[in-house]
């Protein structure tokens, strides 16, 4: 499966691309700017710089002044981060690749193609996916190596490991669950007193409410809808205290969708409607992307932070 070629320019000087990257049709990313070779030699420093700046702007990723992250980008100073740095140093000194991280997905062949998921970008017809048996063997092998990998459902975990965890996360999951009360109750039971529950879901009263016939936001894909008002009421039913509600800034890949939905609210006036659409889609949107004005608009997702009582 070939992808659409895409290039992102981070710095331009006198009309020349200084720092830029391009994704090729085969999925490989190459540097196309004049300074990219230098950045490649300084990959360790560049990674630290971009990670530190990324986490500095993510309020929901902080707890008691500490940075909380996932396996894709471990927090600065953590054990996983130090292992990643060692791997990068070996790459640089020895000239061959050393594994620094592993992520595991059961399958990329999902029919939903959600906008917040990159699964479709990874599908390759020339590479067969693992069977269920092979996937289970991979998990067994990881456990034999001493890695804390668990293959269990929530009902089993809440019975075996009740009150064990400091943090439980549910990112873009809750809207797919047919028994949200049971799911949330299981998450709460896994937490220690004072433990944190972090949730992200599509904001049902955000701009996506304007989308008519949005099949991905209806059953059997999304079986429940969530908003600020629902999350504010949950402490009445669970042993939770609401700490914070945040909204995702409008993502660059949602700008066009957002604009079209807003334009659909305007009354139709012959000729004038076409002029307005042309002005917004051809002039305003490119300008919004370059100036990053979209950061000031509420996006697709709502983030919620609870603490267990």
Secondary structure, 3 states (H helix, E strand, C coil): CCCCCEEEEEEEECCEEEEEEEECCCCCEEECCCCHHHHHHCHHHHHHHHHHHHHHCCHHHEECCEECCCCCCCCCCCHHHHHHHHHHHHHHHHCCCCCCCCCCCCCCCCCCCCCCCCHHHHCCCCCCCCCHHHHHHHHHHHHHCCCCCCCCCHHHHHHHCCCCEEEEEEECCHHHCCCHHHHHHHHHHHEEEEEEEEEEEEECCCHHHHCCCCHHHCCCCCCCCECHHHHHHHHHCCCEEEEEEEEEECCHHHHHHHHHHHHCCCCCCCCHHHHHHHHHHHHHHHHHHHHCHHHHCEEEEEEEEEEEC
